[in-house]
């Protein structure tokens, strides 16, 4: 989900809006092919590492002209780790938990963005930022409320992974702003490589068993997802460069709707009243963060 990095405000256009909607649709559905791969014998870490390996190789081809400007730095190293935490965490969370619950917890990213921007970039917390923090925390507390304990706590590993993925996504965005002089193509390759390398390290450490001999259709799906990751990255960046940042965030929130419909139709998932209430607060906080971005 690295393509969601905020870009500068630019000229709005119908094509750019469609590009952002296509990106939101892909991110809202990307969990499903990973479930298909899991059922074919390629579990989350291996599938994510393989698809991002394809994306990295294709990126080397598409972005080869920009590689001359690549200069390693610690900021790019942390950017790669943030991308790994975001993408691996999101895939693993949606494989093991309820898709909509995971996605809503992921969308606590505006809360983390406000706090990280204050810590790493020295940005002051304005009234919109304070409201985003308060509303996000209220939404999270509502969703994570544990009646038996009387406190809000994640109920399982998928919740923790969803929260961690959202935090990593926010960190990725803040670090991207800190490396504003680096081209988006370089950042994309850094992100792809980060997911790949961390995935390989986790597999080498025995975090998940290596896949046996999946069918040819699974290999085809791995290649297809990798290609989609590169294309959607380019498509969304096209949109972000032409749509004002505050409008782009609102458009990208349609991902929640796409994921809700897909999880209901494809895997018969449905949220309870508390999850809907907390999710509504989280989405509203994201909408207010859009206004904050526009300031």
Secondary structure, 3 states (H helix, E strand, C coil): CHHHCCCCCCCCCHHHHHHHHHHHHHHHHHHHHHHHHHHCCCCHHHHHHHHHHHHHHHHHHHCHHHHHHCCCCHHHHHHHHHHHHHHHHHHHHHHHCCHHHHHHHHCCHHHHHHHHHHHHCCCCCCHHHHHHHHHHHHHHHHHHEECCCCEECCCCHHHHHHHHHHHHHHHHHHHHHHCCCCCHHHHHHHHHHHHHHHHHHHHHCCCCCCCCCCCHHHHHHHHHHHHHHHHHHHHHHHHHCCCCHHHHHHHHCHHHHHHHHHHHHHHCCCCCHHHHHHHHHHHHHHHHHHHHHCC
